[in-house]
Amino acid sequence: MQALSPALVERWDALALSTGAPPFMRPGWLLPWADAFGRTDALQLVTVERGGELVAALPVLAGPLSLRSSTNQETALYRPLSVGPDATAELAERLLATRRQLIDMAAVDLGDPGVVAVREAADRARVGVLVRPMRRSPFIDVSGDPAAFLRGLSKNRRHGLKRLRSRMAEAGTVEFDVRDGRENLAALLDEGWRLEAREWKVAVGSAVLSSPAAVAFYRAATGWAAGEGLLRLMFLRVSGQAIGFGLCLRHGSTLSFLKLGMDDAHAKLGPGVVLTQHLIDYAFADPELRELDLLGDNESYKADLASGTREQARVMLFPGRAGPALRGSVEAAARTRSALVSRLSDDTRRRLSTVRNRLRR
């Protein structure tokens, strides 16, 4: 495990680029995250090198007794970086060899080769593993015929979309405005965050503007993404006024949809529904794109559109001598929490989730 240096950060990014890693695992995204949420001193890299070349790496938050993933509520996904199976297997072994009592990785895809390798290494070493489902993250296959996609939607969805588009056209000139952030980024973000700060999100503290740390993170991370040509800011405008907003990253053959905002004063126009459909049309029209990753939970409005889902989970490993007892304590606490949460209202659950994520920062 290595502390970060400018030279190591440069090699980390080169590895991420060469392996087609998503931007969420590149230093240009994670260093602003660590800085904004006060984790800069803890961020280190578990590495595998061969012949002086970095062939596998995993950014972690290192503590005296644990290693944790560099994740919180602003994290889309987390995964190891590797050039191939052998390097992946060695990285998994090195992760277990760090001699921590707990290795805690959240927002991982259970089918990712790196995650599979870590679990296999734990099995070989007879290390206790606890897997807790987090969400089923939806995506849309945009490699096919957009007309066929529309035909595959429910009749109610198609008719509702047609009605909303007609209503919006009657309200004024409709424009789907896509910006790459290379100019006027600060002003564009201000415009977008105002739309993202919907009344209910402000009430529970989950809006970006509710957290100075989140604002600082996205300011720095989107600045980096714009410089790399990854950023796409989507605005739905009616007669020049923005009533819908989407924050996306375009990387390889994937367009990732991170944030959605809308003006509730124009709710009758369905700005969220219409903007999302414009985004889908935009993705289908790009011949290099194969997937629109909707990220997050498979909420009903996403499930109606999704081609499939990926299961994301929290994977905890207990390699130390206290591992069995620690695992038992974690399992007991999880059972107690589930029993208590099941009795709470949806609004109370949202508030508690927000508080929990703030504490994790």
C-alpha positions, 0 to 999 in steps of 0.5 A: 500500500502506497501513499499518494505522490504526484508520480504515483497519481500520474501512473494511477491515471495511466492505468485507469485510462489503459484499462477503460476504467470509468471516470469515477475511479480516476484520480481526477475525480477521486482526489477532489472527492477526498479533498472536499469530504476531508479524506485526503490524508487517508486516501492511499493506493493498494498496488501491484507492479511488474517490471516497474509498471503499475498493473493493478491498483485500488484506492482505499481510505486507510485507517489503523484497523480498517480499509474502506472504499472511497465512497459516500452518497456522491459515489456512483460505483467502486471497483479495482483497476487491473490489466488482467486476471493475474494482476487482479488476483495478486491485487486481491491477495495484497489487499488481504495482506494489509492485516486490517481487521476490516476491509469494507467496500461499498458500491461494488458490482458483484459481477466485476472481475476484481470483486470476484477475485477479492471474494475468491481470495477471501475464501482461499484464506478462510476469511469471513465475508459479509455481502449486503445488497445496496441497490440494483442499478439500471441501464439502457442499451442504446446500441439498437433502434430508437424506434424499437426502444420507444415501441417497447415502452408501456402504452401509458408511458408513450402516451404520457410522453406525447402529451407532455411534449405537446403541452411543453411546446404550447408553453414556448420554444423547447430547446435541449441544450447540451454543454461540455463545460469548457466555457462558463462552467461555474454559471452553468453549475449554479443554474443546474444546482438550483434546479436540482435543489427541489423542495423535498431534497432541500427538506431532507438535506440531500440536495447538492446545495445543502452540502458545501462539501458536495458543492466543492467536490462537484466544482472541482470534479466537473472542472477536471471532467470538462478538461478531459472532454467527459462532461455533459451538462444537459438543460431543457429550456422553454423560451430560454428558461431552464426547467430541467437539468442533467449532469452526465459523464461521457466515457468510452461507449457509456454515458453516465447520468449522475444528477437530475434536476427540475423546476417544480413550478413547471411540474405540469409540463413534466420536465424530468420525464421530457428531459430524460427522453431527450437524453435517451434520444441523444444517446441513441443518436451517438453511434459511439455510445452503447449504454446509458447508465442511469446509476443509483437505485432502480426507481420506478421511473427508471425501471420503466426505461431500463434494459437491465440492472446491475446488482451493487453491494457492500462487501465486508471482509474480516481477515484479522483474528477478531474477524469472526467476532467482528462479523457477528457484531456487524450482522447483529447490528444489521438485523437490528437496524433492518427491524427498526427501519422497517417500522419507519415512514418513507420520509423518516427513512430519507432523513436518516439516510441523509444523516448517515451519509453526512456522518460518513463524509 
